[in-house]
Structure formats: C-alpha cells, structure tokens
Amino acid sequence: MRVLEARFRSRGDEPFLVVGHLVWLGTPASEPSHVQPAPALAGQEGAAAFISKLEYLVASTAPDCFERLQQLGSSFWSFVEVAGAP
C-alpha cells in the first residue's frame, strides 16, 4: 500500500492543512488512487472545494500521479508519502 498525504498551505508562514490521503492498494502505476478526505476537514466551510481541487489535481497528473504530485511546483499544495493507512 502506498499513501500520499495531500497538504494545503494558504501562506508560506502558516501551518498546512491536511486535506486528505491518496491511497493505492497496489502499485501506483497499475491502479488509480482512492481519495480519503481528512477527518479534520469534515464540517469545515469549503471542504467540498478542497476535495474537488484535490480530485482535479489527481486527474490532471494521471497516469503517473504518484510521482508527478510529489514534484508539483505549487506554493499552496504539497504531497508527501506517508507510511501505512490514514
């Protein structure tokens, strides 16, 4: 299992918000990821917009989104591999 944590930071000096996790049960090259929204995001205003943007980023970096998301040159979004399931 491979997991990327999706993080959003509105400004460089503020802490990041964990938006969710992208989970691959097999190898990232052979199957799509499953988006799991972060529990802390539930009930927050704008949560649906964050998830929608995350799904867009995944789709726009396919088919090799596991590698491409980690190399994304964004000052707002970052993707970090984490161990195990969220």
C-alpha positions as CSV (number, residue, x, y, z in Angstrom):
1,M,0.0,0.0,0.0
2,R,1.3,3.5,-0.9
3,V,-0.1,6.7,0.6
4,L,0.3,10.3,-0.3
5,E,-0.8,13.0,2.2
6,A,-2.3,16.0,0.4
7,R,-1.5,19.3,2.2
8,F,-2.7,22.8,1.6
9,R,-1.0,25.9,2.8
10,S,-2.6,29.3,2.1
11,R,0.5,31.3,3.0
12,G,4.1,30.3,3.4
13,D,4.3,31.2,7.0
14,E,1.1,29.4,8.1
15,P,0.8,25.7,9.1
16,F,-0.5,23.4,6.5
17,L,-4.0,21.8,6.4
18,V,-4.1,18.1,5.7
19,V,-6.8,17.8,3.1
20,G,-6.8,14.1,2.7
21,H,-4.9,11.0,1.7
22,L,-4.4,9.3,-1.7
23,V,-4.3,5.6,-1.2
24,W,-3.1,3.0,-3.7
25,L,-3.8,-0.6,-2.5
26,G,-1.4,-2.0,-5.2
27,T,1.3,-0.3,-7.3
28,P,0.5,3.3,-8.3
29,A,1.4,2.5,-11.9
30,S,-1.2,-0.2,-12.2
31,E,-4.3,1.3,-10.5
32,P,-5.9,4.6,-9.6
33,S,-5.8,6.1,-6.2
34,H,-8.6,6.3,-3.7
35,V,-9.2,9.8,-2.2
36,Q,-9.8,9.7,1.5
37,P,-10.8,13.1,2.9
38,A,-9.1,14.0,6.2
39,P,-11.4,13.7,9.2
40,A,-10.4,17.2,10.4
41,L,-11.8,18.6,7.2
42,A,-15.3,17.3,7.9
43,G,-17.7,20.1,8.7
44,Q,-15.4,22.9,7.7
45,E,-16.6,25.5,5.4
46,G,-15.1,25.0,1.9
47,A,-14.3,21.3,2.5
48,A,-16.1,20.3,-0.7
49,A,-14.0,22.8,-2.7
50,F,-10.7,21.3,-1.2
51,I,-11.7,17.8,-2.2
52,S,-12.8,18.9,-5.6
53,K,-9.5,20.6,-6.2
54,L,-7.6,17.6,-4.9
55,E,-9.5,15.3,-7.3
56,Y,-8.7,17.7,-10.2
57,L,-5.0,17.6,-9.3
58,V,-5.1,13.8,-9.3
59,A,-6.8,13.6,-12.6
60,S,-4.6,16.3,-14.3
61,T,-1.4,14.5,-13.3
62,A,-2.6,11.0,-14.4
63,P,-1.4,8.4,-15.3
64,D,1.7,8.8,-13.2
65,C,0.1,11.0,-10.5
66,F,2.0,9.3,-7.6
67,E,5.3,10.7,-8.8
68,R,4.0,13.8,-10.5
69,L,2.1,15.1,-7.5
70,Q,5.2,14.8,-5.3
71,Q,7.1,17.0,-7.8
72,L,4.2,19.5,-8.2
73,G,5.6,23.1,-8.3
74,S,2.8,24.7,-6.2
75,S,3.2,27.1,-3.4
76,F,-0.2,26.0,-2.0
77,W,-0.3,22.2,-2.4
78,S,2.2,19.6,-1.4
79,F,2.1,15.8,-1.5
80,V,4.2,13.7,0.9
81,E,4.5,10.0,1.0
82,V,3.5,8.6,4.5
83,A,3.6,5.1,5.9
84,G,0.6,3.0,6.3
85,A,-3.1,3.8,6.0
86,P,-4.5,7.1,7.2
